[in-house]
Amino acid sequence: MNRSKALTLLTIVAIAAILGGIGLTTYAADNGEENSNGVPEWFNGRMMAGPCGMPCGGPHGWGCGGFIEVGEGFEENVINIAESDEDVQGLLADGYNVTRVRPIIKSIVEADGDVVTKATSAILMLEKNATGRASVWVSVEEGTVTRIVILTRTVIEKG
């Protein structure tokens, strides 16, 4: 009976790890798809599609079963890493403000079945008035900025 329970538990953990990986991959993906108003979907309402196509997201982090609270220490570390990058310094000097830190969480199922979950990187969200938004990918493990995406919006009112 104990072997059956252990096998069932291991199966549940493996399925949860797989679904979590799929969901987190969906969260971290930037496929550039746009919605009807021309803004990439991951900027609109800051919601992402989860593994079952249901919306997920939130003010502190990602999670379909609940929110992941991002600690101040993690936020400060991500912001400090980003602020040491010359391009990010330029954005901040140009009027962009930090609005959010979104962790990218990685779960690994080890050979013995243990699941290790760690926030290995993050996306730092920056905004400049209503005209610009930037996403800064930060590798927490390497202490570097790995990618910056800047979106600007220009509206010309006529008539």
Helices and strands as residue ranges (DSSP letters): H 2-28, E 48-49, E 55-56, H 72-83, H 86-93, E 97-109, E 115-128, E 132-139, E 144-152
